[in-house]
Amino acid sequence: MSNLYLVDKVYGANGLKVAEFDSDTQVVLIQDGVYLDARALTAKGAKVYAVAPDVDKRGVAGKLPASVQVIGYDQLVDLIVANKVVNFA
């Protein structure tokens, strides 16, 4: 079980910094968090996801780095159930 960081823009900088120090981290960018730059995490091998409805609503589809996987709510629920959640939203 790894830590799953739910990151929104309000506390996003803090959340991403904390996640950088976690060796087995997964990050989900939610709501305005889809605007955040998580390339430092993906460069370290972390899995970074963005929630599809949030991506679409904010018009950033196609603008996210290829290393950020866009997921639906069903996949988000699976990640939440399978991991320990750390909330920065």
N, C-alpha and C positions, 0 to 999 in steps of 0.2 A: 504494500500500500504506500503510495507516494502522497505528497502534499499537492493539493489542487488549489491554486490561487485564483479567486474570482476578483477581477480587477476592473474598477470603473475609473473614470478620469479624475474624480475628486481626490482620491487617495492613491491614484495610479502610480505616481513617481515612487512613493514609499513602497507600494506593493511590488513593483518591479525590482527595486533595489533589494528587498528582502528575498525575493524569489531567486535572485542571482546567487545568493549564498547557499541555496538549497541544492544539493547535488542531484537529487532525483525529483525535479520540479516539473509541474505542468501548470500552465497559465491559461485562463479563459478570459478574454477581453469581452466585457459586457457593457451594454449601454454606450455612454460616451467613451468608454475605455477603448473602443475600436479605433479611436484617433491616436492612441499612444504608440510610440515606437518601441517595439519589443525585439528589435534585431540583435541587441546585445545578448539576450537570452537564447535566441535561436542559434546564434553563433557558438554558444557554449553547449549546444545539443539539447536544450530544453524544448519540450513540445509546447507550442503556443497555438491556441484556438481563438476564434472570434465567432460570436453567435450570429447566424445568418440574418435574422430579422433586424438586428441592430446594425449590421453592415449595410443592409439594403436601405433601411430608414435614413441612415446618415450619408448615403450616397458614396460610400467608399469601396463598393464592389469593384474589383479590378485594380484598385489602388494599393491594396495590402501587399506586403512582400509575399513571394511564393512560399516562404517558410511558415506562414500563418495559415492554418487549416480552418476553413469556414465550416461550422457545424450547425445542426438544427437543435431544437429543444430536446428531442429524444436522445441525442448523443450527449447533450449537456447533463441530462438526468443520469444517464449511465455513468458518466465521469464522476458526478457527485456521489453516487451510491458506492462506487468502487474505490474512492479515495478519501483522505482526510481533507476537509475543506478549510481553507484559510481565507477569510473574507476581507477584501479591501474595497468594498462597495458601499 
